[in-house]
Amino acid sequence: MTSAAGYELIINEGFAMDYRRLTAAAGRNPRGPEDYVRRQVLREMQEFAAGSSEGRHALGYESGKGDLRDCVTAYLQSDPQAKADYRLTFREMPPAAPGGGVR
């Protein structure tokens, strides 16, 4: 799942709603755990869009859960000293048009 030119990021409504909630919580507690996670999400998305990240953990096929071999997950922490408590999952999609970039 590599793309030197980066990925075109497509945001679904579920992510948009979660990100709005996270941004609101970060606004109520600047420099708190929510703000830390929000900044990690932005960094991961920027790295994917720039082609400088491929995610952190490739997913696979699991009976009963489906085929996620075209997905990667980045794990995020609300506390930099603790285990990851959030994950950001990306699915690679083919270009929207011939010759287009990976989405």
C-alpha positions in Angstrom: 0.0 0.0 0.0 2.6 2.5 -1.1 2.0 5.7 -3.1 5.0 8.0 -3.5 2.6 10.7 -4.6 0.4 10.2 -1.6 -3.2 9.4 -1.2 -6.4 11.3 -1.9 -8.2 11.2 1.4 -11.9 10.6 1.4 -13.7 11.3 4.7 -16.9 9.5 5.5 -19.7 11.0 7.6 -18.9 8.8 10.6 -15.3 10.1 10.7 -16.5 13.7 10.2 -18.9 13.3 13.2 -16.2 11.7 15.4 -13.7 14.4 14.4 -16.2 17.2 15.2 -16.8 15.7 18.7 -13.0 15.4 19.2 -12.4 19.0 18.1 -15.2 20.3 20.4 -13.7 18.3 23.4 -10.2 19.6 22.5 -11.6 23.2 22.5 -12.9 22.7 26.0 -9.6 21.3 27.2 -6.7 22.8 25.2 -3.5 20.9 25.6 -5.5 18.0 27.2 -5.8 14.4 26.0 -8.4 15.2 23.4 -6.3 17.9 21.9 -3.3 15.6 21.8 -5.3 12.9 20.0 -6.7 15.5 17.6 -3.2 16.6 16.6 -2.1 13.0 16.1 -5.1 12.4 13.8 -4.2 15.5 11.7 -0.5 14.4 11.5 -1.4 10.9 10.4 -3.8 12.3 7.7 -1.2 14.8 6.5 1.4 12.0 6.3 -0.9 9.8 4.3 -1.9 12.6 1.9 1.8 13.4 1.4 2.8 9.8 0.8 5.2 9.8 3.8 3.2 7.2 5.8 1.7 3.8 5.0 0.0 3.4 8.3 1.4 1.4 11.2 -0.2 -2.0 11.1 -1.6 -3.8 8.1 -4.8 -5.7 8.7 -5.8 -9.0 7.2 -8.6 -11.5 6.7 -10.4 -12.9 9.7 -13.3 -15.3 9.4 -16.4 -13.7 10.6 -15.0 -10.2 10.5 -14.2 -9.9 6.8 -11.4 -9.1 4.5 -9.4 -6.0 5.6 -6.2 -6.8 3.6 -6.6 -3.4 1.9 -6.6 -1.5 5.2 -4.0 -0.2 7.6 -4.4 1.1 11.1 -2.5 3.8 12.9 -2.8 3.5 16.7 -3.1 6.8 18.7 -2.7 7.6 22.4 -4.5 10.1 24.5 -1.6 9.8 26.9 1.9 9.6 25.4 3.0 7.4 28.4 0.2 4.9 28.0 -0.9 2.2 25.6 -2.8 3.3 22.5 -6.5 3.8 23.2 -7.7 5.0 19.7 -7.1 3.8 16.2 -7.4 5.4 12.8 -8.1 3.0 10.0 -7.5 3.7 6.3 -8.8 1.6 3.3 -7.0 1.8 0.0 -9.3 2.4 -3.0 -8.5 2.4 -6.7 -8.3 5.7 -8.5 -11.6 7.4 -9.4 -10.5 7.7 -13.0 -7.8 6.0 -15.1 -4.4 7.6 -14.4 -5.7 9.1 -11.2 -4.1 8.8 -7.7 -4.9 6.1 -5.2 -7.6 7.1 -2.7 
